[in-house]
Amino acid sequence: MGTEVVAPLLSNLIHMVRPTRVLEVGMGYTTLFLARALAEVDRAIEDERQALVEKTEPYLRDGRDLDEKWIETTPALLVPGFYNRRRATRFIAVDDLSDEHSSARRVGEALHEVGLADRVTVVNGQLRDCREALPEGFAPIDFAWVDAWECLYFFEHFWDLIDPDGGLLVMHYLMTYPEGEAILEYIADSQRLRAGEFEVLSLLEGQKLRQNSLTVIRKTAGTKPKTYAEQGQVFPMDGRFREEANTLLENARGHRLRGSDR
């Protein structure tokens, strides 16, 4: 179905941006890649959190400053504050399951076979009717993947649900045919009229006749600064990072105490 390259790319994007609220429109081959990537990220974060606590605890216990060795010790390069936020990952997949030629009907069975069925909540219906069917608290959406002919409708009617702090809307196959190119022109016009609201990148698999492109729109309307280093790549080890590390250890101790009370 043209997603043999796109599906692993989506998986890597999930690993990179680590979203917690993911929406897919048009189920298929990519559904399993998204579900598996989210499960892998959740496990990785828990492992990283524990390892970060273990490497940080001796520093704070002994009153030592966090230093370059601390940064480079496995797990290396991690920002403590990221691990102070507890995740509640949700993945919603929308499809009306009406196309007998689509692979969507086989996705549920495949998810069960690989043990990922509990990772996906399926909304069976048309995109135009599903906004009210999305679970309460699902917005803002961190990552939306639209693999359907409803890209323009989604951009016009669901764009407000995308997280303004860097949320991603990824759309399949808008290049190399007139209707898709018209949608890209509309998005480009919108970008000019709404300066600073979003960034756009389209990628082409030039060897393919169709199903051959990916358009990534990153919402920037409410982007929060994420500056980790001061000028000269100097990290504020005795300021923000130490405070975040202290909170990380306090949370870990609290978790251990709650566990011992059970």
C-alpha positions in Angstrom: 0.0 0.0 0.0 3.0 2.3 -0.4 3.9 2.6 3.3 6.9 0.2 3.5 9.2 3.2 3.9 6.8 5.5 5.6 5.9 3.2 8.4 9.4 2.8 9.8 9.9 6.6 9.4 6.8 7.2 11.4 8.1 4.8 14.1 11.3 6.8 14.3 9.4 10.1 14.6 7.5 8.6 17.5 10.8 7.6 19.1 12.2 11.1 18.5 9.3 13.3 19.6 7.9 10.9 22.2 4.2 12.0 22.0 1.6 10.9 24.5 -1.6 11.6 22.4 -1.5 10.1 18.9 -4.3 10.1 16.3 -4.3 8.0 13.1 -6.8 8.6 10.4 -7.0 5.6 8.1 -5.8 2.3 9.7 -3.5 -0.1 8.0 0.1 -1.2 7.9 1.3 1.9 9.8 -1.0 1.2 12.7 1.2 -1.6 14.0 4.3 0.5 13.6 2.8 3.4 15.6 1.5 1.1 18.4 4.8 -0.7 18.7 6.8 2.5 18.7 4.6 4.0 21.5 5.0 0.8 23.6 8.8 0.9 23.0 9.0 4.5 24.0 7.0 4.0 27.2 9.4 1.1 28.2 12.5 3.1 27.3 11.4 6.1 29.3 10.8 4.0 32.4 14.2 2.3 32.0 15.9 5.7 31.4 14.2 7.2 34.4 15.4 4.4 36.7 19.0 4.5 35.3 19.0 8.3 35.6 18.0 8.1 39.3 20.7 5.5 39.9 23.5 7.6 38.4 22.3 10.8 40.0 21.7 9.5 43.6 25.4 9.3 44.6 26.0 12.9 43.4 23.2 14.4 45.4 23.8 12.1 48.5 27.5 13.2 48.7 26.8 16.8 47.9 28.8 16.7 44.7 28.1 19.0 41.7 26.7 17.5 38.6 29.4 17.5 36.0 30.4 16.5 32.5 31.1 13.0 33.7 27.5 12.9 35.0 26.2 14.1 31.6 28.2 11.4 29.7 27.5 8.5 32.0 24.9 6.1 30.7 22.1 7.0 30.2 23.9 9.9 28.7 22.7 13.4 27.7 19.3 13.2 29.4 17.4 16.2 30.7 16.1 15.3 34.3 13.0 17.5 34.0 11.6 15.4 31.1 11.4 12.4 33.5 9.5 14.3 36.1 6.5 14.2 33.9 4.5 11.0 34.1 3.1 9.7 30.8 -0.4 8.5 30.0 -0.1 7.4 26.4 -3.2 7.3 24.3 -3.4 6.2 20.6 -6.7 6.6 18.7 -7.2 5.2 15.3 -10.1 6.4 13.1 -11.5 4.3 10.2 -14.9 3.5 8.9 -13.7 0.1 7.9 -15.8 0.2 4.8 -13.2 -0.3 2.0 -13.0 -4.0 1.4 -9.7 -3.5 -0.4 -8.2 -1.7 2.6 -5.9 -3.5 5.0 -7.8 -1.7 7.9 -10.1 -4.7 8.5 -7.1 -7.0 9.3 -5.4 -4.5 11.6 -7.3 -5.6 14.7 -6.4 -9.2 14.3 -2.8 -8.3 13.6 -2.6 -6.2 16.7 -3.9 -9.1 18.8 -1.3 -11.4 17.3 1.5 -9.1 18.3 0.1 -8.3 21.7 -0.6 -4.6 21.0 -4.4 -4.5 20.9 -4.6 -2.7 24.2 -2.5 0.0 22.8 -5.1 1.2 20.2 -8.6 2.6 20.7 -10.5 2.3 17.4 -13.1 4.8 16.4 -15.2 3.2 13.7 -16.7 5.9 11.6 -16.1 8.7 9.1 -13.6 11.4 10.0 -16.3 14.1 9.5 -18.3 12.5 12.3 -15.7 11.5 14.8 -14.6 14.7 16.5 -17.2 14.3 19.2 -16.2 10.6 19.5 -12.7 11.4 20.6 -12.1 10.6 24.3 -12.4 13.5 26.8 -9.0 15.0 27.5 -7.4 13.7 24.3 -6.5 17.2 23.1 -4.0 18.7 22.5 -2.9 16.1 20.0 0.9 15.6 19.9 1.1 13.6 16.7 -1.5 13.1 14.0 -1.0 10.8 11.0 -3.6 11.2 8.2 -3.4 8.4 5.6 -6.8 9.1 3.9 -8.3 11.4 1.3 -9.5 13.7 4.1 -6.3 15.7 4.5 -7.8 19.1 3.7 -10.8 18.5 5.9 -8.5 17.5 8.8 -6.4 20.6 8.3 -9.5 22.8 8.3 -11.5 21.1 11.1 -9.0 19.4 13.4 -6.0 21.7 13.2 -7.1 23.5 16.4 -6.6 20.2 18.3 -2.9 19.9 17.4 -0.6 21.0 20.2 0.6 24.5 19.5 3.9 23.7 21.2 5.4 21.7 18.3 2.6 19.2 17.7 3.0 17.3 14.4 0.5 16.7 11.6 1.8 14.2 9.1 -0.1 13.5 5.9 0.5 10.9 3.2 0.6 11.3 -0.5 -0.1 14.9 -1.5 2.5 15.3 -4.2 2.5 14.4 -7.9 -1.2 14.6 -8.6 -3.4 17.7 -9.2 -5.8 17.4 -6.2 -2.9 16.8 -3.7 -0.9 19.6 -5.1 -3.9 21.9 -4.7 -4.0 21.0 -1.0 -0.3 21.8 -0.7 -0.9 25.1 -2.3 -3.7 25.9 0.1 -1.5 25.0 3.0 1.3 27.2 1.6 -1.2 30.1 1.3 -2.4 29.5 4.9 1.2 29.6 6.1 1.8 32.9 4.4 -1.4 34.4 5.9 -0.7 32.9 9.4 3.0 33.7 9.8 4.7 31.9 12.6 1.8 29.4 13.1 3.4 26.4 11.5 6.3 24.9 9.5 5.9 22.6 6.5 8.2 20.0 4.9 7.2 17.6 2.1 9.4 14.6 1.2 9.1 12.7 -2.1 9.8 9.0 -3.0 10.6 10.0 -6.6 10.7 6.4 -7.8 7.1 5.7 -7.1 4.0 6.5 -9.2 1.7 7.0 -6.2 1.6 6.8 -2.4 5.0 8.5 -2.8 5.2 11.5 -0.5 4.9 12.6 3.1 4.0 16.1 4.3 5.0 17.1 7.9 3.4 20.2 9.4 4.8 21.3 12.8 2.7 23.7 14.8 4.7 26.5 16.3 2.0 29.0 17.4 2.7 28.3 21.1 6.3 26.9 21.1 7.9 27.2 24.4 11.7 27.9 24.6 13.8 24.7 25.1 17.2 26.2 25.6 19.3 23.7 27.6 22.8 25.3 27.3 24.1 28.8 27.9 26.5 30.6 25.5 29.5 28.4 24.7 27.6 25.2 25.4 27.8 25.7 29.1 25.1 23.7 30.9 23.6 25.2 34.1 24.5 22.1 36.2 24.1 23.8 39.6 20.8 25.6 38.7 17.9 24.2 36.8 19.3 20.7 36.2 20.2 20.1 39.8 16.7 21.3 40.9 15.2 18.9 38.4 17.5 16.1 39.5 16.4 16.7 43.2 12.8 16.5 42.1 13.5 13.3 40.2 15.0 11.6 43.3 12.2 12.8 45.6 9.6 11.4 43.2 11.6 8.1 43.0 11.7 7.8 46.8 8.0 8.6 47.0 7.3 5.9 44.5 9.4 3.4 46.5 7.5 4.2 49.7 4.1 3.8 48.1 5.3 0.5 46.7 6.5 -0.7 50.1 3.1 0.2 51.6 1.2 -2.2 49.3 
